Amino acid sequence: MADLLLKNANILDVVEGRLVGEHDVLVSGGRIVEIDRTITYPSADRLDLAGRTLMPGLCDAHVHAAAPMNSFAELEWLPPSYVAVRSAAVLEGMLQRGFTTVRDGGGADFGLARAIEEGFIKGPRLLYCGKALSQTGGHGDMRQPGRTLADQHPYVPGLGQICDGVDAVRRAARDEIRRGAHHIKLMVGGGIASPSDPIDQDQYSEDEIRAAVEEAASANRYVMVHSYTNRSVARAVRCGARSIEHANFLDDETAQLILAHDARVVPTLAIFHTMATEGLEMGISPRVHGLNKEMLAHGMRALEVARRNAVPLAYGTDLSGKLHRHQSIEFSLRAEVFSPAELVRQATVAAAELFQMGERIGRVAVGLEADLIAIDGNPLERIDLLQDQGRHIDLILKGGAVIKAALG
C-alpha cells in the first residue's frame, strides 16, 4: 500500500467538537503517522482536500449485516451461500455511507469478517458476536408456537441460538469466543420481531447472565444485551453487562445505575422509525406497526433521560432487509435532542471506546488506523451532511486504503 499525503484538510476534533484549521495528514502502513500544518513527502501519493472536513470514519454499534431480508425467521430457511452473497451487498452499502467500523448484534460471523479482511468483499471492519444467545421462547427464538424443532447448527443463518441453563450458556459463549467473537450478545428481555415474548418479559436468570459475563471477561471481551425495560436493563447491568441495546423506557434511576456500573447505551431509533413509516407496505401486522410507533415515542423520551444524566451513548441502527439504506437516519432522529458535535462523538470516539478500540479508531490522531472520511462541508453545522447515502462524502479511507475519492 502506497504512502498517502492528504493536503489542506480541516480536521474535525471529535473530542472537543471543533474544527482545526487546514493541516496535512500523512498516512503510511495503514495508520496516521504525522499531522502538521505543512508536510513535504515527495514519494507519497497526494490528495488535495481543498478545505474539506476530515474526520474519523463512522461507527455503527448495532447492525445485522447478515440480515439482508426483513424477516429474521425467514433467514433460518435460506441457504448460507445465498445469505452471504446478499450480506456482501449490505456491507458494501455501509462502507459507502462512511461507516468504516460496524458492530454486529447477531448473525454475522468470522466468515464475513475474514472475507472483508482478505479483500474478497468490500465492507467496514466487522466486529461480530456470531449468534445471539437466547432462552427458549426468548427474543432469539423465532419458532412459531406450532413448531418444536430448532436447527442449532452454527452455519444455519439466523439471528440467534437457543441455550437454557448456566452450563449451556457458558458452552455457547465459549464456542462463540472460539470462533473469534469480539463480544457476546444476550437477549435479556422481550422484543417485537420475535413471536413468543412480550416486550416487558425478563429473559435469562441472573445466574445465566453472570455466566455469560464471566466467560466474556475471561477472554477480555464483554456482553451486549437486548433490553427495553428498566427492570431488564437493571438486572443486566448489575450482572456486569457493558453494552445496553435499545433501553427505550430508560428512567433517571436506571440511568444512574448504568453510570455507576460504567455501562453504555446504544439507542436504535432508526429501526422503529423506519418500521413505523414503511412497515405496513412491507407486510407487518397493524399490531407490530403500532408497537414500533410506541417504541419510537418511548425511545425519543429515553434520549432526553440519557442526556439529562450524561449516560454515554453510541450510534446504532438495528436495521435489516431493504431498511439498511436508512442507516444514516439515526443522525436526524437524535438531532432533536443532541447537538451535531454530540452526534459526531457518538458515532466515532464514543463507539470506539465501547468497542474497546479507543486507541485504534474513532479519532484523527497520530498512531491510529487511517479510517477517515472527508466531507464537503462542516458536519458540526449541518449533521445532514452525513446522510443521503454518502453523497456529501468525497473521500473514504479504511486502514489507509482508498475506498472512494471524488475530489475533482
N, C-alpha and C positions, 0 to 999 in steps of 0.2 A: 504494500500500500504506500503510495507516494505521500511525502510530507505536503501539508496544505497550509497556506497562509491566507487568513481571512482579513481583508483590509477594510478600514473605515466602518467599524461596527459600533453602534450604540448598544452597550452591554446592559442587559436587564439584571440588576442585583435583586434576586427574588427574596432574599432575606430582609433587606432594608426597604424593598418596594420602590426602587428608584432607578433611573437610567444613568449610566456612567458614560460621559461624552465620548466621542469617537476614539476607539482603540483598535489595535491589531491583535489577532489571536493566531498563534502558531500551533498546529496540530501535527503530532508525529507519533507513529506507533499506535494510533487509535486514541490517544489521550491529548489533552491540552497541556502543552509544555511551556508556553510563555504567553503572557498578556502584557502589552505595553502600548504607549502612545504611538510609537513607530517601531516596527520590526523589519529588518532587512535580512532576507534569507533567499538568496538567488536560486537555489536548487529546488525550492518548494513550488508546487503548483499554486497559483494565485487566483483568488476570487475577491472582487471588489463588492462589498455590501452597500456601498454608497449611502451610508447613514441608516440602513435598515436596523431594526431592533434584533439583536442576537440574544437568545435566551435558551435555557435548557430545554431539551426535548420533553414533551408532556408525558405524564404517567396516569394511567387509569388503574385504580386499585381494585376494581371489581368488574371483570369481564367474564364472558363464557365463550371463549374462542372456538370451542368445539361444539357450539350450538348454532349451526348455520340455518336451522329452521326454528319456527316459533314454538313448537311443541316439544318439551323435554321428553314426554312419554314416547313420542314417535322415534326419537333417537335410538331407543333400545332395540328397534326392529330394523334398523338400517345397517348395511354393510360398513365396516370400519373404513374400507378404502373410499367409499363414496363420501362419508363424513369428513375424512381427511382432506380430500380434494376441495370440498366446499369450504372447509375451515381455512384452507390456504388463502382463498379469496377474501375471507373475513379479516384475516390477519394483515394482508396487504393493504386493505382499506384503512385499518387502524394506523398503519405506518404513514400512509399518505395524508392522514389528518394531523400528523405531527406527533403521534404517540409513539415514543421510542422505547418505552417500557410499559408492559401491562402485567397485572397480576390476575391469574385465573381463579375463579371461585368454584370450579368443579367441572370436570370433563376433559380438559386438556392434559396432556401427559408429556413424557420425555421424548416421544416420537416427534411431535410437532416442534418442541423446543430444539431438538437436535437438527431437524430439517432446516430450521431457521439459521442455526449456528453454522451449519455446513453450506449454506447458501442455496439450497435446493428450492426454498420458497422465501419470499420476501415478507418480513414481518418485524414487529418490535421484539425487544428482549422479552421472553415469555417466562414468567415466574408461575409455576404450576403447583397444584396440590394433588393432582390425579383425581380420584373420585372423592367427593364429599362423603363424610360418614353420617349415616342416618339410622335412627332406630326404626324398627318395624312400625309402619304407619306414620313415619315422620316425613319431613319436607323433602327428603331424598328418595322416598318410596313412591314411585309413580304407578304402582299397580292399582287398577280399578278394584272395587270390592269383590267382584266375582272372580278375580284372578289370584291364584295361590303361588305358583312358582315364580321365582325371580332368578334371572340368569346373572350370576355373580362373577362370570369370567372377566378378568381385568381388561380384556381387549374388546369387550362389548361396549359400544358407545353409550353414553348416558351421563347424567349429572352426578349420580351418587351410588354408593353401595350400602347395603343394609348390614348392620352389625349390632348385636344386642349383648349387653353384659360387659363387665370390665375387661375380661380376658379377650373377648372378641374385638373390643375397641383398641386395646393395646396391639393386638396382632395386626389389625387393619392399619393403624397408624405406623407401625414399624414397617409394614410392607410398602406403604406409600413412600416412606423415607428411603427405603431400599431402592426404590425406583427413581430417587432423586428429587422428591418433593421439596419445595422451598418452604412450605408451610402446610399445616393440617387444617382442613375445613370440617367443622362440625355443624350440624343442624340442631340447634338447641331450642327452637320454637317453631310454631306453625307457620304456614305460608299460604299463598294464593294459587300458585301453579300446581301444587300437589293435591291429589283428590281426597285425602282422608283426614286432614288435620286442620282444625280451625286456627285462625291467627293467634288466638290467646292461649293456645296449648303450650305448656312447657314440655320440652323433649330432652331426653337423656337424664339419668340421675346425676347427682353431683359427683359421685364416685367415678362414673363413666367419663364425665368431663375432665375431672382431675387426671384420670389415666391418660387421656389424650394429651393434656398439657404437659404431664411428666415426660411422656415419650418424645414430644416435640422439643422440650427443653434439653433433654439428654442429648439430642442431636443438634443443639444450637439453632433450633427453629422455634416457631411459635404457632399458636392456634388462632384462626379466624372463625367467627361464629355467625350464623344466620340467626337474627333475632329482631323482633319488632317491639315487644312489650318490655316495660321496665322490670317486671319480675324476672323474665328470662334473661334480660341483659345483666341484671344484678347477680343472678346465680352464676352466670358465665364469668363475669368479672371477678367475683370472689374466688372462683376456682382457678383463676390465672389466665383466662383468655386475654389476648392482647389486642385483637382487632375485632371490633363490633360492626357487623354489616347491617345497615338499614336504620335500626333504632328509631322508628317513626313516631313512637309515643314518648320519646325522651322527656323526662321532667327534671326539675332542678336537683332533687335528691339523688337521682340516678346519675346525673351529670357530675355531681361532686364525688360520687363513688368511683366513677370512671377516672377522674383526675387523681384520686387518692391511690389508685392501683396502676397509674401510668399506662392506661389503655388508650386506644384511639377509636374514633368512629368514622365509618365510611358511609355517608348517606348515598342513596341511589335514586334520586328523584326522576331521572330520565326514564326509567322503566315504567313508573306509574303514570308519568305524563304521556308517554307515547301510547301506552295501552289505553289510557282514558280517551285519547284523541283518535286513535286508529284501530283500537281493539275490536269494535263491533264489525267493521268491514273485514277484519281478519278472521272473524267467526267465533270470537269468545262469547260466552253467555252474558245476558244482561246482569246476572248476579256478579260475575267476575269483573265486568266492566264497572259496576257500581263500587266494588271493593277497591279497584285501582283509583277511582276518583277520591274515595275516602282516604286512602293511604297517601295520596299526593297532598291532600289538605293537612293531614297529620304530619307528614314529612316536612312541609313548609314551616309549621309551628315548631317542630323539633330543631330546625336550623336556628330559630330565634333563641331557643333554650341553650343550644350549644354555644352560640356567640356570647350570650349573656354570662355563661360560666367558663368561657375560654377553653372549651373542650377541643383538643387537637383533632382536626378533620383532614381527611384525604379525599381526593376526587375519585368518584366511582359511578358506574352507569348501569351494570347488570342487564345489558340488552341481549337479545337473541334474534335469530332469523333476519328478516328484512329490516328490523328496527336498529340493527347495528349502525346504519347510516346516520342515526341521530346521536352518535356518541358525544358530539360536542355540545349538545343542547343543555347539558348539565350546567355549563357556564352561565347561560342566560337564566336558568331557573334559580340558581343560587345567587345570582346578581341582585335579586330582590332583597337579600339580607346582607351580603358581603360586598366589599369593595373589589375592584379589579385586582389590586395588589394582593388582597387576601385570597382571591380565587387562584391567581397565578401561583401563590405559595402552596395552596392545597394540591395543585396539580404538578408540583415539582418537588421542592425540598421536603415538604411535609410527607408526601408519599414515599420519597426515597428513604426518609428516616423510618417510616412504618415498615418498609421492606428490609430494614437493616442494611441499607446500601447508601447511607448518607455520605460516605467517603468515596463513593464511586460515581454517583449520578445525582442529578437534581439541582446543580449549580453550575455557573460558568466560572471555573476556578482551575488554577494550575494543579495538575495531578489527577484530575477527574477524567472519566471517559468523555470523549468528544461526541456526546449525544446532544446535538444542537439544532435549533431551528431559527431561521431569520424571517422576520415579519415585516411586511410593507406597511409600516405604521407603528403606533405605540399602544400595546395592549393595556397599559396602565390607564389610558384614556378611553380606549374602546375595546372592551373584552370580546366584543363580537368579531374581532379580527381573528380569533381562534376558532371560529365556526366556519360554515359554508364549505365543508369538505376539503379544508386546506387551501382554499382559493387564495388567501392572503399570505400563505406561507411560501416564500420564494426559494428557501434552501432548507433541506433536511439532511443532517448527518447522523449516522448511527455508528458508534465506535470508529469515527473518523472516515467512514465510507460515505461517499456522496450518494444519497438516495434520490434527491431531487435538486436541481439547480436551474432556476428560472430567473436569472439576474439581468437579462438583457434590457 
